[in-house]
Amino acid sequence: MSPTKDLTELERKIFIKLLLGWDNLAIEEQLKMKRNNIKQIVHSIFKKFDVHSRPELLAKYIPHIVVQREERKLNG
């Protein structure tokens, strides 16, 4: 089960940018959205992952990616 399954398409786009280390201004410019909308969506992502910051989001999600990759290697 993917922890991102409950994200909307727009939340997923922003989530990926967060994983890549983009700040709100870069996301705003890339997606042509207003800053407040970006803030609201980032907050929604944090809420869905039950975190309060970007580092906490990364700390919670990155191990999932590593484990998933290693399981794929083991299962061929």
Chimera marker file (.cmm) of the C-alpha trace (Angstrom):
<marker_set name="trace">
<marker id="1" x="0.000" y="0.000" z="0.000" r="1" g="1" b="0" radius="0.5"/>
<marker id="2" x="1.366" y="3.377" z="-0.977" r="1" g="1" b="0" radius="0.5"/>
<marker id="3" x="1.267" y="6.120" z="1.651" r="1" g="1" b="0" radius="0.5"/>
<marker id="4" x="0.571" y="8.599" z="-1.146" r="1" g="1" b="0" radius="0.5"/>
<marker id="5" x="-2.643" y="6.896" z="-2.270" r="1" g="1" b="0" radius="0.5"/>
<marker id="6" x="-4.822" y="9.445" z="-0.469" r="1" g="1" b="0" radius="0.5"/>
<marker id="7" x="-3.164" y="12.451" z="-2.112" r="1" g="1" b="0" radius="0.5"/>
<marker id="8" x="-4.927" y="14.298" z="-4.902" r="1" g="1" b="0" radius="0.5"/>
<marker id="9" x="-3.116" y="14.678" z="-8.216" r="1" g="1" b="0" radius="0.5"/>
<marker id="10" x="-2.088" y="18.243" z="-7.329" r="1" g="1" b="0" radius="0.5"/>
<marker id="11" x="-0.960" y="17.180" z="-3.852" r="1" g="1" b="0" radius="0.5"/>
<marker id="12" x="1.174" y="14.453" z="-5.447" r="1" g="1" b="0" radius="0.5"/>
<marker id="13" x="2.820" y="16.986" z="-7.771" r="1" g="1" b="0" radius="0.5"/>
<marker id="14" x="3.640" y="19.220" z="-4.821" r="1" g="1" b="0" radius="0.5"/>
<marker id="15" x="4.666" y="16.253" z="-2.659" r="1" g="1" b="0" radius="0.5"/>
<marker id="16" x="7.266" y="15.262" z="-5.265" r="1" g="1" b="0" radius="0.5"/>
<marker id="17" x="8.587" y="18.823" z="-5.338" r="1" g="1" b="0" radius="0.5"/>
<marker id="18" x="8.846" y="18.743" z="-1.531" r="1" g="1" b="0" radius="0.5"/>
<marker id="19" x="10.827" y="15.491" z="-1.723" r="1" g="1" b="0" radius="0.5"/>
<marker id="20" x="13.148" y="17.183" z="-4.210" r="1" g="1" b="0" radius="0.5"/>
<marker id="21" x="13.723" y="20.028" z="-1.754" r="1" g="1" b="0" radius="0.5"/>
<marker id="22" x="11.814" y="22.754" z="-3.604" r="1" g="1" b="0" radius="0.5"/>
<marker id="23" x="10.636" y="25.728" z="-1.563" r="1" g="1" b="0" radius="0.5"/>
<marker id="24" x="7.179" y="27.266" z="-1.867" r="1" g="1" b="0" radius="0.5"/>
<marker id="25" x="8.387" y="30.020" z="-4.203" r="1" g="1" b="0" radius="0.5"/>
<marker id="26" x="9.870" y="27.531" z="-6.669" r="1" g="1" b="0" radius="0.5"/>
<marker id="27" x="6.685" y="25.433" z="-6.553" r="1" g="1" b="0" radius="0.5"/>
<marker id="28" x="4.584" y="28.567" z="-7.026" r="1" g="1" b="0" radius="0.5"/>
<marker id="29" x="6.576" y="29.606" z="-10.097" r="1" g="1" b="0" radius="0.5"/>
<marker id="30" x="6.616" y="26.117" z="-11.629" r="1" g="1" b="0" radius="0.5"/>
<marker id="31" x="2.917" y="25.396" z="-11.132" r="1" g="1" b="0" radius="0.5"/>
<marker id="32" x="1.740" y="28.994" z="-11.665" r="1" g="1" b="0" radius="0.5"/>
<marker id="33" x="-0.206" y="29.032" z="-8.416" r="1" g="1" b="0" radius="0.5"/>
<marker id="34" x="-0.704" y="31.596" z="-5.661" r="1" g="1" b="0" radius="0.5"/>
<marker id="35" x="1.503" y="31.341" z="-2.579" r="1" g="1" b="0" radius="0.5"/>
<marker id="36" x="-1.444" y="30.893" z="-0.209" r="1" g="1" b="0" radius="0.5"/>
<marker id="37" x="-2.744" y="27.976" z="-2.287" r="1" g="1" b="0" radius="0.5"/>
<marker id="38" x="0.663" y="26.315" z="-2.118" r="1" g="1" b="0" radius="0.5"/>
<marker id="39" x="0.760" y="26.807" z="1.665" r="1" g="1" b="0" radius="0.5"/>
<marker id="40" x="-2.700" y="25.269" z="2.042" r="1" g="1" b="0" radius="0.5"/>
<marker id="41" x="-1.792" y="22.257" z="-0.071" r="1" g="1" b="0" radius="0.5"/>
<marker id="42" x="1.500" y="21.715" z="1.785" r="1" g="1" b="0" radius="0.5"/>
<marker id="43" x="-0.445" y="21.878" z="5.058" r="1" g="1" b="0" radius="0.5"/>
<marker id="44" x="-2.920" y="19.314" z="3.692" r="1" g="1" b="0" radius="0.5"/>
<marker id="45" x="-0.039" y="16.997" z="2.756" r="1" g="1" b="0" radius="0.5"/>
<marker id="46" x="1.460" y="17.385" z="6.231" r="1" g="1" b="0" radius="0.5"/>
<marker id="47" x="-1.903" y="16.561" z="7.777" r="1" g="1" b="0" radius="0.5"/>
<marker id="48" x="-2.316" y="13.423" z="5.653" r="1" g="1" b="0" radius="0.5"/>
<marker id="49" x="1.151" y="12.230" z="6.700" r="1" g="1" b="0" radius="0.5"/>
<marker id="50" x="0.611" y="13.362" z="10.306" r="1" g="1" b="0" radius="0.5"/>
<marker id="51" x="3.711" y="15.595" z="10.284" r="1" g="1" b="0" radius="0.5"/>
<marker id="52" x="4.386" y="19.269" z="10.991" r="1" g="1" b="0" radius="0.5"/>
<marker id="53" x="7.436" y="20.088" z="8.871" r="1" g="1" b="0" radius="0.5"/>
<marker id="54" x="9.301" y="19.211" z="5.684" r="1" g="1" b="0" radius="0.5"/>
<marker id="55" x="12.126" y="17.419" z="7.521" r="1" g="1" b="0" radius="0.5"/>
<marker id="56" x="9.562" y="15.370" z="9.430" r="1" g="1" b="0" radius="0.5"/>
<marker id="57" x="7.808" y="14.503" z="6.149" r="1" g="1" b="0" radius="0.5"/>
<marker id="58" x="11.084" y="13.349" z="4.610" r="1" g="1" b="0" radius="0.5"/>
<marker id="59" x="12.013" y="11.363" z="7.701" r="1" g="1" b="0" radius="0.5"/>
<marker id="60" x="8.664" y="9.598" z="7.588" r="1" g="1" b="0" radius="0.5"/>
<marker id="61" x="8.489" y="8.938" z="3.834" r="1" g="1" b="0" radius="0.5"/>
<marker id="62" x="12.076" y="8.247" z="2.699" r="1" g="1" b="0" radius="0.5"/>
<marker id="63" x="12.477" y="5.021" z="4.749" r="1" g="1" b="0" radius="0.5"/>
<marker id="64" x="9.318" y="3.709" z="3.026" r="1" g="1" b="0" radius="0.5"/>
<marker id="65" x="10.957" y="4.240" z="-0.369" r="1" g="1" b="0" radius="0.5"/>
<marker id="66" x="14.153" y="2.468" z="0.707" r="1" g="1" b="0" radius="0.5"/>
<marker id="67" x="12.293" y="-0.520" z="2.158" r="1" g="1" b="0" radius="0.5"/>
<marker id="68" x="10.091" y="-0.793" z="-0.928" r="1" g="1" b="0" radius="0.5"/>
<marker id="69" x="13.156" y="-0.756" z="-3.209" r="1" g="1" b="0" radius="0.5"/>
<marker id="70" x="14.931" y="-3.422" z="-1.155" r="1" g="1" b="0" radius="0.5"/>
<marker id="71" x="11.818" y="-5.634" z="-1.127" r="1" g="1" b="0" radius="0.5"/>
<marker id="72" x="11.670" y="-5.434" z="-4.924" r="1" g="1" b="0" radius="0.5"/>
<marker id="73" x="15.318" y="-6.557" z="-5.124" r="1" g="1" b="0" radius="0.5"/>
<marker id="74" x="14.617" y="-9.529" z="-2.846" r="1" g="1" b="0" radius="0.5"/>
<marker id="75" x="11.484" y="-10.571" z="-4.719" r="1" g="1" b="0" radius="0.5"/>
<marker id="76" x="13.146" y="-10.281" z="-8.103" r="1" g="1" b="0" radius="0.5"/>
<link id1="1" id2="2" r="1" g="1" b="0" radius="0.2"/>
<link id1="2" id2="3" r="1" g="1" b="0" radius="0.2"/>
<link id1="3" id2="4" r="1" g="1" b="0" radius="0.2"/>
<link id1="4" id2="5" r="1" g="1" b="0" radius="0.2"/>
<link id1="5" id2="6" r="1" g="1" b="0" radius="0.2"/>
<link id1="6" id2="7" r="1" g="1" b="0" radius="0.2"/>
<link id1="7" id2="8" r="1" g="1" b="0" radius="0.2"/>
<link id1="8" id2="9" r="1" g="1" b="0" radius="0.2"/>
<link id1="9" id2="10" r="1" g="1" b="0" radius="0.2"/>
<link id1="10" id2="11" r="1" g="1" b="0" radius="0.2"/>
<link id1="11" id2="12" r="1" g="1" b="0" radius="0.2"/>
<link id1="12" id2="13" r="1" g="1" b="0" radius="0.2"/>
<link id1="13" id2="14" r="1" g="1" b="0" radius="0.2"/>
<link id1="14" id2="15" r="1" g="1" b="0" radius="0.2"/>
<link id1="15" id2="16" r="1" g="1" b="0" radius="0.2"/>
<link id1="16" id2="17" r="1" g="1" b="0" radius="0.2"/>
<link id1="17" id2="18" r="1" g="1" b="0" radius="0.2"/>
<link id1="18" id2="19" r="1" g="1" b="0" radius="0.2"/>
<link id1="19" id2="20" r="1" g="1" b="0" radius="0.2"/>
<link id1="20" id2="21" r="1" g="1" b="0" radius="0.2"/>
<link id1="21" id2="22" r="1" g="1" b="0" radius="0.2"/>
<link id1="22" id2="23" r="1" g="1" b="0" radius="0.2"/>
<link id1="23" id2="24" r="1" g="1" b="0" radius="0.2"/>
<link id1="24" id2="25" r="1" g="1" b="0" radius="0.2"/>
<link id1="25" id2="26" r="1" g="1" b="0" radius="0.2"/>
<link id1="26" id2="27" r="1" g="1" b="0" radius="0.2"/>
<link id1="27" id2="28" r="1" g="1" b="0" radius="0.2"/>
<link id1="28" id2="29" r="1" g="1" b="0" radius="0.2"/>
<link id1="29" id2="30" r="1" g="1" b="0" radius="0.2"/>
<link id1="30" id2="31" r="1" g="1" b="0" radius="0.2"/>
<link id1="31" id2="32" r="1" g="1" b="0" radius="0.2"/>
<link id1="32" id2="33" r="1" g="1" b="0" radius="0.2"/>
<link id1="33" id2="34" r="1" g="1" b="0" radius="0.2"/>
<link id1="34" id2="35" r="1" g="1" b="0" radius="0.2"/>
<link id1="35" id2="36" r="1" g="1" b="0" radius="0.2"/>
<link id1="36" id2="37" r="1" g="1" b="0" radius="0.2"/>
<link id1="37" id2="38" r="1" g="1" b="0" radius="0.2"/>
<link id1="38" id2="39" r="1" g="1" b="0" radius="0.2"/>
<link id1="39" id2="40" r="1" g="1" b="0" radius="0.2"/>
<link id1="40" id2="41" r="1" g="1" b="0" radius="0.2"/>
<link id1="41" id2="42" r="1" g="1" b="0" radius="0.2"/>
<link id1="42" id2="43" r="1" g="1" b="0" radius="0.2"/>
<link id1="43" id2="44" r="1" g="1" b="0" radius="0.2"/>
<link id1="44" id2="45" r="1" g="1" b="0" radius="0.2"/>
<link id1="45" id2="46" r="1" g="1" b="0" radius="0.2"/>
<link id1="46" id2="47" r="1" g="1" b="0" radius="0.2"/>
<link id1="47" id2="48" r="1" g="1" b="0" radius="0.2"/>
<link id1="48" id2="49" r="1" g="1" b="0" radius="0.2"/>
<link id1="49" id2="50" r="1" g="1" b="0" radius="0.2"/>
<link id1="50" id2="51" r="1" g="1" b="0" radius="0.2"/>
<link id1="51" id2="52" r="1" g="1" b="0" radius="0.2"/>
<link id1="52" id2="53" r="1" g="1" b="0" radius="0.2"/>
<link id1="53" id2="54" r="1" g="1" b="0" radius="0.2"/>
<link id1="54" id2="55" r="1" g="1" b="0" radius="0.2"/>
<link id1="55" id2="56" r="1" g="1" b="0" radius="0.2"/>
<link id1="56" id2="57" r="1" g="1" b="0" radius="0.2"/>
<link id1="57" id2="58" r="1" g="1" b="0" radius="0.2"/>
<link id1="58" id2="59" r="1" g="1" b="0" radius="0.2"/>
<link id1="59" id2="60" r="1" g="1" b="0" radius="0.2"/>
<link id1="60" id2="61" r="1" g="1" b="0" radius="0.2"/>
<link id1="61" id2="62" r="1" g="1" b="0" radius="0.2"/>
<link id1="62" id2="63" r="1" g="1" b="0" radius="0.2"/>
<link id1="63" id2="64" r="1" g="1" b="0" radius="0.2"/>
<link id1="64" id2="65" r="1" g="1" b="0" radius="0.2"/>
<link id1="65" id2="66" r="1" g="1" b="0" radius="0.2"/>
<link id1="66" id2="67" r="1" g="1" b="0" radius="0.2"/>
<link id1="67" id2="68" r="1" g="1" b="0" radius="0.2"/>
<link id1="68" id2="69" r="1" g="1" b="0" radius="0.2"/>
<link id1="69" id2="70" r="1" g="1" b="0" radius="0.2"/>
<link id1="70" id2="71" r="1" g="1" b="0" radius="0.2"/>
<link id1="71" id2="72" r="1" g="1" b="0" radius="0.2"/>
<link id1="72" id2="73" r="1" g="1" b="0" radius="0.2"/>
<link id1="73" id2="74" r="1" g="1" b="0" radius="0.2"/>
<link id1="74" id2="75" r="1" g="1" b="0" radius="0.2"/>
<link id1="75" id2="76" r="1" g="1" b="0" radius="0.2"/>
</marker_set>
